Amino acid sequence: MAYRTEHDVLGDVKIDSDAYYGSETERARLNFPISGIRVQDEFIKSYALLKRAAAYANMKAKKLDPRRGNAIIKACEYITSGHLMDQFVLDVFQAGAGTSTNMNLNEVIANKAIELLHGKKGDYKIVHPNDHVNMSQSTNDTYHCAIRISTYDYATRWLLPALDSMEKSLLYKSKEFSSVYKIGRTHLQDAVPMTMGQEFYGYSGSVKHARVALEKALSAMLELPLGGTAVGTGLNTPKGYKEYAIAELDRLSGRKFYAAKNMFSEMQSEHAELEVANALEGIAIAMNRIANDVRLLGSGPRAGLNELVLPAVQPGSSIMPGKINPSMAEMLNMVCFEVMGNMHTVREASNSGQLELNVFMPVIAYNLLFAVKILSNGINAFNSRCIVGIKPNLKEISRNLEMDTSLVTALSPYIGYAKAAEIAVKAYNEGKSIKQVCLELNIMDKAKLERILDPRLQAGSKK
């Protein structure tokens, strides 16, 4: 392998001559062989978009000469279009603040810009990673911004549509099942009648609540501490830089970002990131709840509730022929467990910032983006391969409803709680329906009894 030698403050570093990254990236690559998990492409592309906006702002402020600036912009465009992703080689678990990843970006952009200007990689007199690509910037402000840009973009493009589709599917099922009267359950015990449509309407409401919470949290990610540089003071930034950079970022992204009102606060703490973490965990809790109910209602077919017929997507056992498991719901459960753990990591990292900077940004960025990705994919898969194909087991539902002892609840206003309880116990002990016992005891006129015990009336709304 051919090498080139680069020099930094610590001495000489040998680098693969074909590599676009430089000495700081190579040192970090060797220092942090931790997990084998690379910083996500989505994060890199968002960071490159930010670098492009910064180059434009520096040129507009007349701090960066157009020849270098335009080469940097072209190099950034190359990265945002998906090229050179193999040059971003660093592990998620690295030095604090993400300086290594920022320098990985700076070096790759610089060497690509040098190449565009017909120079050789490593000739930083042409374009320098720090002096030109990182001009008016610090890892401390730009990494925060890259977290917010990438998370906002990824969540709005993938997770919000996934939640919207899930909510619509559940609403459709609530209408489809509006005339399926079933036994309700509380404390895992028989309760008063309801419709399966009402049950699914409840699920749709949980998804809507989680979606609205995420939308609200994401709005906080539009506030960027860009231009704060090292500690929030804006040292080394020219007049107008911040405004020029955010306006260009808006133009490139189609979003409406704005400068942080309190740079120091946004760099010390992870306010917006925590809001999004809480919203993501809320989604995981809501989806886990629904997956649990789907598994429970579909349990059986002989020894479970067996009220839902779930689409069969794969054989369920390597030893028991014909066994079919609730595979899609189980998958979603595991996704939700992972997201809950991811968000605990984000909270702990956010809780550990000190003085002017939270240095644990890399693990915050990774976990937010990973949670968005697996939630988006998990919800879409669960929706398309389970929810849309769910059917009610009408025979089992009807049998359960007929023998529901909680039907007696509707008689309480007429015969009193104590008498109603006696009838419920007698019906259960003798294996009879409430109606049958009431007729035997001649509680009231048959027509009136049937009207009061009618599960359709007890269930109320048919939603």
C-alpha positions as CSV (number, residue, x, y, z in Angstrom):
1,M,0.0,0.0,0.0
2,A,1.3,3.5,-0.9
3,Y,1.3,6.1,1.8
4,R,1.6,9.8,2.2
5,T,2.9,11.5,5.3
6,E,1.1,14.3,7.0
7,H,2.4,16.3,10.0
8,D,0.4,17.7,12.9
9,V,1.2,19.0,16.4
10,L,2.0,15.5,17.6
11,G,4.3,14.6,14.8
12,D,4.2,12.6,11.5
13,V,1.3,10.4,10.5
14,K,1.3,7.8,7.7
15,I,-1.9,7.7,5.7
16,D,-3.1,5.6,2.8
17,S,-2.4,7.7,-0.2
18,D,-5.8,7.0,-1.6
19,A,-7.6,8.3,1.5
20,Y,-9.3,11.6,1.5
21,Y,-9.1,11.9,5.3
22,G,-6.0,13.2,7.0
23,S,-3.9,12.9,10.2
24,E,-6.5,13.7,12.8
25,T,-8.9,11.1,11.4
26,E,-6.1,8.5,11.2
27,R,-5.2,9.1,14.8
28,A,-8.8,8.8,15.9
29,R,-9.3,5.7,13.7
30,L,-6.4,4.0,15.6
31,N,-7.4,5.4,19.0
32,F,-11.0,4.2,19.0
33,P,-11.5,0.7,17.6
34,I,-14.4,0.3,20.0
35,S,-17.7,-1.0,18.4
36,G,-17.2,-1.2,14.7
37,I,-20.3,1.1,14.4
38,R,-19.7,4.0,12.2
39,V,-21.2,7.5,12.5
40,Q,-24.4,7.3,10.4
41,D,-24.3,8.5,6.7
42,E,-27.4,10.7,7.5
43,F,-25.4,12.6,10.1
44,I,-22.4,13.0,7.8
45,K,-24.6,14.4,5.0
46,S,-26.2,16.9,7.3
47,Y,-22.8,18.0,8.6
48,A,-21.6,18.4,5.1
49,L,-24.7,20.5,4.3
50,L,-23.8,22.7,7.2
51,K,-20.2,23.0,6.0
52,R,-21.4,24.1,2.6
53,A,-23.6,26.8,4.2
54,A,-20.6,28.0,6.3
55,A,-18.4,28.3,3.3
56,Y,-21.0,30.4,1.5
57,A,-21.4,32.6,4.6
58,N,-17.6,33.1,4.9
59,M,-17.4,34.1,1.2
60,K,-20.4,36.5,1.6
61,A,-18.7,38.0,4.6
62,K,-15.5,38.4,2.5
63,K,-13.5,36.2,4.8
64,L,-13.0,33.2,2.5
65,D,-11.7,33.7,-1.1
66,P,-14.1,32.5,-3.8
67,R,-11.7,30.1,-5.4
68,R,-11.3,28.1,-2.2
69,G,-14.9,28.7,-1.1
70,N,-16.4,27.4,-4.3
71,A,-14.2,24.3,-4.3
72,I,-15.3,23.6,-0.7
73,I,-18.9,24.0,-1.7
74,K,-18.5,21.5,-4.6
75,A,-16.8,19.1,-2.3
76,C,-19.6,19.3,0.2
77,E,-22.1,18.8,-2.7
78,Y,-20.2,15.6,-3.6
79,I,-20.7,14.3,0.0
80,T,-24.3,15.3,0.4
81,S,-25.1,13.4,-2.8
82,G,-23.8,10.2,-1.2
83,H,-20.2,10.0,-2.5
84,L,-17.1,9.4,-0.3
85,M,-19.1,7.7,2.5
86,D,-16.4,5.1,2.8
87,Q,-14.0,8.0,3.9
88,F,-16.0,8.5,7.1
89,V,-14.3,5.8,9.1
90,L,-14.7,6.7,12.7
91,D,-16.4,4.8,15.5
92,V,-19.4,6.3,17.2
93,F,-17.5,5.9,20.5
94,Q,-14.7,8.5,20.2
95,A,-13.3,11.5,21.9
96,G,-15.8,13.9,23.5
97,A,-17.7,16.6,21.6
98,G,-17.2,14.9,18.2
99,T,-14.0,16.7,17.3
100,S,-12.7,13.7,15.5
101,T,-15.8,13.5,13.3
102,N,-15.7,17.2,12.6
103,M,-12.1,16.9,11.6
104,N,-12.9,13.8,9.5
105,L,-15.4,16.1,7.6
106,N,-12.9,18.9,7.4
107,E,-10.1,16.7,6.0
108,V,-12.3,14.9,3.5
109,I,-13.8,18.1,2.2
110,A,-10.4,19.8,2.1
111,N,-8.8,17.0,0.1
112,K,-11.7,16.7,-2.3
113,A,-11.5,20.5,-2.8
114,I,-7.8,20.3,-3.4
115,E,-8.4,17.6,-6.0
116,L,-11.0,19.8,-7.7
117,L,-8.4,22.5,-7.8
118,H,-6.0,20.1,-9.5
119,G,-3.8,19.6,-6.4
120,K,-2.6,16.5,-4.6
121,K,-4.2,15.2,-1.4
122,G,-2.5,16.5,1.7
123,D,-1.3,19.8,0.1
124,Y,-3.1,21.9,2.6
125,K,-1.6,25.2,1.3
126,I,-4.3,24.9,-1.4
127,V,-7.2,24.2,1.0
128,H,-6.7,23.7,4.7
129,P,-9.0,21.6,6.9
130,N,-8.9,24.0,9.8
131,D,-8.1,27.4,8.3
132,H,-10.6,27.2,5.4
133,V,-13.1,24.3,5.7
134,N,-13.6,24.9,9.5
135,M,-13.4,28.7,9.1
136,S,-15.7,30.6,11.6
137,Q,-16.6,27.2,13.2
138,S,-15.9,25.0,16.2
139,T,-16.8,21.4,16.8
140,N,-18.7,22.8,19.8
141,D,-21.3,24.7,17.8
142,T,-21.4,22.8,14.6
143,Y,-21.8,19.3,16.0
144,H,-24.8,20.5,18.0
145,C,-26.2,21.9,14.8
146,A,-25.5,18.7,12.8
147,I,-27.4,16.7,15.5
148,R,-30.4,19.0,15.1
149,I,-30.4,19.2,11.3
150,S,-30.0,15.4,10.8
151,T,-32.5,14.4,13.5
152,Y,-35.1,16.9,12.2
153,D,-34.7,15.8,8.6
154,Y,-34.7,12.1,9.3
155,A,-37.7,12.2,11.7
156,T,-39.8,14.3,9.4
157,R,-39.0,12.3,6.3
158,W,-39.4,8.8,7.8
159,L,-40.8,8.6,11.3
160,L,-43.7,11.1,11.1
161,P,-45.0,9.5,7.9
162,A,-44.7,6.0,9.5
163,L,-46.8,7.2,12.5
164,D,-49.3,8.9,10.2
165,S,-49.7,5.6,8.2
166,M,-50.1,3.6,11.4
167,E,-52.7,6.0,12.8
168,K,-54.7,5.8,9.5
169,S,-54.6,2.0,9.5
170,L,-55.8,1.8,13.0
171,L,-58.6,4.3,12.3
172,Y,-59.6,2.2,9.2
173,K,-59.7,-0.9,11.4
174,S,-61.8,0.9,14.0
175,K,-64.4,1.5,11.4
176,E,-64.1,-2.0,9.9
177,F,-64.6,-3.5,13.3
178,S,-67.3,-1.0,14.5
179,S,-70.0,-3.7,14.6
180,V,-67.9,-6.4,16.2
181,Y,-69.2,-6.5,19.8
182,K,-66.8,-8.2,22.2
183,I,-66.1,-8.6,25.9
184,G,-64.1,-5.7,27.3
185,R,-61.3,-6.5,29.8
186,T,-59.8,-4.6,32.7
187,H,-57.1,-6.0,35.1
188,L,-57.0,-8.9,32.6
189,Q,-60.5,-9.9,33.8
190,D,-63.8,-9.8,32.0
191,A,-65.4,-6.4,31.9
192,V,-68.4,-4.7,30.2
193,P,-69.0,-5.0,26.4
194,M,-67.4,-2.8,23.9
195,T,-66.7,-3.0,20.1
196,M,-63.5,-4.1,18.7
197,G,-63.7,-0.8,16.7
198,Q,-63.6,1.1,20.0
199,E,-60.5,-0.8,21.1
200,F,-58.7,0.0,17.8
201,Y,-59.9,3.6,18.0
202,G,-58.1,3.8,21.4
203,Y,-54.9,2.5,19.7
204,S,-55.2,5.2,17.0
205,G,-55.5,7.9,19.7
206,S,-52.3,6.7,21.3
207,V,-50.4,6.9,18.1
208,K,-51.8,10.4,17.3
209,H,-50.8,11.6,20.8
210,A,-47.3,10.3,20.2
211,R,-47.1,11.8,16.8
212,V,-48.2,15.3,18.0
213,A,-45.7,15.1,20.8
214,L,-42.9,14.3,18.3
215,E,-43.9,17.2,16.0
216,K,-43.8,19.6,18.9
217,A,-40.4,18.3,20.1
218,L,-38.9,18.5,16.6
219,S,-39.8,22.2,16.3
220,A,-37.2,22.8,19.1
221,M,-34.5,21.3,16.8
222,L,-34.9,24.2,14.4
223,E,-33.0,26.5,16.9
224,L,-29.3,26.3,16.1
225,P,-26.3,27.6,18.1
226,L,-24.4,28.2,14.8
227,G,-21.8,30.9,15.2
228,G,-21.2,30.3,18.9
229,T,-17.8,28.7,18.0
230,A,-16.0,27.4,21.1
231,V,-18.0,28.6,24.1
232,G,-20.9,30.6,22.7
233,T,-19.1,34.0,22.4
234,G,-18.8,33.8,18.6
235,L,-15.0,34.2,18.6
236,N,-13.5,34.4,15.1
237,T,-16.8,34.8,13.2
238,P,-17.1,37.8,10.9
239,K,-20.1,40.2,10.9
240,G,-23.2,38.7,9.3
241,Y,-21.7,35.1,9.2
242,K,-24.4,33.6,11.4
243,E,-27.3,35.2,9.5
244,Y,-25.8,34.3,6.1
245,A,-25.1,30.7,7.0
246,I,-28.6,30.0,8.4
247,A,-30.3,31.7,5.4
248,E,-28.2,29.5,3.1
249,L,-28.9,26.4,5.2
250,D,-32.7,27.2,4.9
251,R,-32.4,27.5,1.2
252,L,-30.5,24.2,0.8
253,S,-32.7,22.2,3.2
254,G,-36.1,23.7,2.7
255,R,-36.4,24.1,6.4
256,K,-36.8,27.2,8.6
257,F,-33.9,27.2,11.0
258,Y,-33.1,30.1,13.3
259,A,-30.2,31.3,15.4
260,A,-30.3,30.3,19.1
261,K,-31.5,33.1,21.3
262,N,-29.1,32.0,24.1
263,M,-26.0,30.5,22.5
264,F,-24.5,29.6,25.9
265,S,-27.5,27.6,27.0
266,E,-27.8,25.7,23.8
267,M,-24.1,24.7,23.9
268,Q,-24.1,23.8,27.6
269,S,-27.2,21.7,27.6
270,E,-29.2,19.5,25.3
271,H,-32.7,21.0,25.7
272,A,-34.1,20.2,22.2
273,E,-32.4,16.8,22.1
274,L,-34.0,15.8,25.5
275,E,-37.4,16.9,24.2
276,V,-37.0,14.7,21.1
277,A,-35.7,11.8,23.3
278,N,-38.8,12.0,25.5
279,A,-41.0,12.0,22.4
280,L,-39.2,9.0,20.9
281,E,-39.6,7.1,24.1
282,G,-43.3,8.1,24.2
283,I,-43.6,6.6,20.7
284,A,-41.9,3.4,21.8
285,I,-44.2,3.1,24.9
286,A,-47.3,3.6,22.7
287,M,-46.2,1.1,20.1
288,N,-45.0,-1.4,22.6
289,R,-48.4,-1.2,24.3
290,I,-50.2,-1.9,21.0
291,A,-47.9,-4.8,20.1
292,N,-48.5,-6.3,23.5
293,D,-52.3,-6.2,23.0
294,V,-52.1,-7.6,19.5
295,R,-50.0,-10.5,20.9
296,L,-52.4,-11.1,23.7
297,L,-55.6,-10.8,21.7
298,G,-54.1,-13.1,19.1
299,S,-52.9,-15.7,21.6
300,G,-54.0,-19.3,21.1
301,P,-55.4,-20.7,19.0
302,R,-56.6,-23.2,21.7
303,A,-55.3,-21.9,25.0
304,G,-55.3,-18.1,24.5
305,L,-57.8,-15.3,23.9
306,N,-57.9,-16.0,20.2
307,E,-60.0,-13.0,19.3
308,L,-57.7,-11.6,16.6
309,V,-56.5,-13.6,13.6
310,L,-53.0,-12.3,12.8
311,P,-51.5,-12.6,9.3
312,A,-49.2,-15.6,9.1
313,V,-45.8,-14.3,7.9
314,Q,-43.5,-17.2,8.7
315,P,-43.4,-20.5,10.5
316,G,-43.1,-20.1,14.2
317,S,-41.1,-23.0,15.4
318,S,-38.2,-25.2,14.5
319,I,-39.6,-28.1,16.4
320,M,-43.4,-27.7,16.5
321,P,-45.0,-28.2,13.1
322,G,-47.8,-25.8,12.2
323,K,-47.0,-23.3,15.0
324,I,-47.5,-19.6,13.9
325,N,-46.2,-16.9,16.2
326,P,-47.0,-13.1,16.4
327,S,-43.7,-12.4,14.7
328,M,-44.3,-8.8,13.6
329,A,-45.5,-7.8,17.1
330,E,-42.5,-9.4,18.7
331,M,-40.2,-7.6,16.4
332,L,-41.9,-4.3,17.3
333,N,-41.6,-5.1,21.0
334,M,-37.8,-5.5,20.6
335,V,-37.5,-2.3,18.6
336,C,-39.3,-0.5,21.4
337,F,-37.1,-2.0,24.1
338,E,-34.0,-0.9,22.1
339,V,-35.4,2.7,21.7
340,M,-36.1,2.9,25.4
341,G,-32.5,2.0,26.1
342,N,-31.2,4.4,23.5
343,M,-33.2,7.3,25.1
344,H,-31.8,6.4,28.6
345,T,-28.4,6.8,27.1
346,V,-29.4,10.2,25.6
347,R,-30.6,11.3,29.0
348,E,-27.5,10.2,30.8
349,A,-25.3,11.9,28.2
350,S,-27.3,15.1,28.5
351,N,-27.1,14.9,32.3
352,S,-23.3,14.8,32.2
353,G,-22.4,18.0,30.5
354,Q,-20.1,20.3,32.4
355,L,-19.5,24.1,32.4
356,E,-19.6,25.6,28.8
357,L,-20.1,22.4,26.9
358,N,-21.7,19.0,26.8
359,V,-19.0,16.8,25.4
360,F,-21.1,13.7,24.9
361,M,-22.7,14.8,21.7
362,P,-21.5,11.8,19.6
363,V,-23.5,9.2,21.6
364,I,-26.5,11.5,21.7
365,A,-26.4,11.9,17.9
366,Y,-26.0,8.2,17.2
367,N,-28.8,7.1,19.6
368,L,-31.3,9.7,18.4
369,L,-30.8,8.8,14.7
370,F,-30.7,5.1,15.4
371,A,-34.0,5.3,17.3
372,V,-35.6,7.2,14.5
373,K,-34.4,4.7,12.0
374,I,-35.6,1.5,13.8
375,L,-38.9,3.0,14.9
376,S,-39.6,4.1,11.3
377,N,-38.8,0.8,9.9
378,G,-40.3,-1.2,12.7
379,I,-43.6,0.7,12.6
380,N,-43.9,0.4,8.8
381,A,-43.2,-3.3,8.9
382,F,-45.7,-3.9,11.7
383,N,-48.3,-1.8,10.0
384,S,-48.0,-3.4,6.5
385,R,-47.4,-7.0,7.6
386,C,-49.7,-7.2,10.6
387,I,-52.2,-4.4,11.3
388,V,-53.6,-4.0,7.8
389,G,-54.3,-7.8,7.6
390,I,-55.7,-8.3,11.1
391,K,-59.2,-10.0,11.2
392,P,-61.5,-10.7,14.1
393,N,-62.3,-14.3,15.1
394,L,-66.0,-13.8,15.2
395,K,-66.9,-17.2,16.5
396,E,-64.6,-16.9,19.6
397,I,-65.6,-13.3,20.2
398,S,-69.3,-14.2,20.1
399,R,-68.9,-17.1,22.5
400,N,-66.9,-15.0,25.0
401,L,-69.5,-12.2,24.9
402,E,-72.4,-14.6,25.4
403,M,-70.9,-15.9,28.7
404,D,-69.6,-12.5,29.9
405,T,-70.7,-12.2,33.6
406,S,-70.0,-8.5,33.5
407,L,-73.1,-8.0,31.4
408,V,-74.9,-8.0,34.7
409,T,-73.5,-4.5,35.4
410,A,-76.3,-3.0,33.3
411,L,-78.8,-4.6,35.7
412,S,-77.4,-2.9,38.8
413,P,-79.6,0.3,38.5
414,Y,-82.7,-2.0,38.4
415,I,-81.9,-4.7,41.0
416,G,-79.0,-3.2,43.0
417,Y,-75.3,-4.0,43.1
418,A,-75.6,-6.9,45.7
419,K,-78.2,-8.8,43.8
420,A,-76.4,-8.3,40.5
421,A,-73.2,-9.7,42.1
422,E,-75.1,-12.8,43.3
423,I,-76.4,-13.4,39.8
424,A,-72.9,-13.0,38.3
425,V,-71.4,-15.5,40.8
426,K,-74.2,-18.0,40.2
427,A,-73.8,-17.7,36.4
428,Y,-70.1,-18.4,36.7
429,N,-70.3,-21.2,39.2
430,E,-73.1,-23.0,37.1
431,G,-71.5,-22.3,33.7
432,K,-74.6,-20.4,32.6
433,S,-75.1,-17.0,30.9
434,I,-76.4,-14.0,32.8
435,K,-79.5,-14.0,30.7
436,Q,-80.2,-17.7,31.5
437,V,-79.8,-17.2,35.3
438,C,-82.0,-14.1,35.3
439,L,-84.8,-15.9,33.4
440,E,-84.6,-18.8,35.8
441,L,-84.9,-16.4,38.8
442,N,-87.6,-14.5,37.0
443,I,-85.8,-11.2,37.7
444,M,-87.9,-9.2,35.2
445,D,-89.9,-9.4,32.0
446,K,-87.9,-11.2,29.3
447,A,-88.2,-8.4,26.7
448,K,-87.0,-5.8,29.2
449,L,-84.2,-8.1,30.3
450,E,-83.0,-8.7,26.7
451,R,-83.0,-5.0,26.0
452,I,-81.0,-4.2,29.1
453,L,-78.5,-7.0,28.5
454,D,-78.1,-6.2,24.8
455,P,-74.3,-5.7,24.4
456,R,-74.9,-3.2,21.5
457,L,-76.6,-0.8,23.9
458,Q,-74.1,-1.4,26.6
459,A,-71.2,-0.6,24.2
460,G,-72.6,2.8,23.3
461,S,-70.8,4.4,20.4
462,K,-70.0,2.1,17.4
463,K,-66.7,3.7,16.7
